[in-house]
Amino acid sequence: MERFILFLHVLGAVAMGFYLLAPLIVAKLNQMEGEAKQGVLSTMRSLNTYAQYGLVLELLTGLYLFMQDDYSVLWIVLTIVLFVLIGAFGGMMAGPLRRALEGIRERRDIAAELRKLRVFGLMVCVSFVAILFVMMFHRLFA
C-alpha cells in the first residue's frame, strides 16, 4: 500500500511540474500575437488547474506518508510553509490568466496581467524547487 501511495505522490509532483516551466512560457508570451497568445494562455490555464489538482493529491498522499516515518519539526514547518506558498501562488496565477484571456478576446491591453503572471510564475517555480529540495534532502533538516 505504501508503494502505491508513494506512486500517487510522485504522480502529483509530476502534475505540478508545470510550475517549473511557467516562468519560461510567460517570458515567451510577449513575442506572440493574437491566437497564438490566446492558445498558450488557455493551455496555461488548463495546466494550472491540473497542477492544483496535483497539489491536492500531494496533500493527501503526503499526509499518509508523513504518518509512516519520523520527521523533524523544522522539516514539517518548511514543508507546510512551502506547500501553502505553492498553493497561493498557483491560485493567484488563475486570475491574471483569466483576465488576460478576456483581454485578448475584447482586444484590450494585457501587459499588466502578463507582468502579474511573470511574478506569480516565478514565485511558484521558486517555491516548487524549494519544496523539491526539502523533500529530497529531508535528512539535512533533522
C-alpha positions, 0 to 999 in steps of 0.5 A: 500500500505504501508503494502505491501511495508513494506512486500517487505522490510522485504522480502529483509532483509530476502534475505540478511540474508545470510550475517549473516551466511557467516562468519560461512560457510567460517570458515567451508570451510577449513575442506572440500575437493574437491566437497564438497568445490566446492558445498558450494562455488557455493551455496555461490555464488548463495546466494550472488547474491540473497542477492544483489538482496535483497539489491536492493529491500531494496533500493527501498522499503526503499526509499518509506518508508523513504518518509512516516515518519520523520527521523533524519539526523544522522539516514539517514547518518548511514543508507546510510553509512551502506547500501553502506558498505553492498553493497561493501562488498557483491560485493567484496565477488563475486570475491574471490568466483569466483576465488576460484571456478576456483581454485578448478576446475584447482586444484590450491591453494585457501587459499588466496581467502578463507582468502579474503572471511573470511574478506569480510564475516565478514565485511558484517555480521558486517555491516548487524547487524549494519544496523539491529540495526539502523533500529530497534532502529531508535528512539535512533538516533533522 
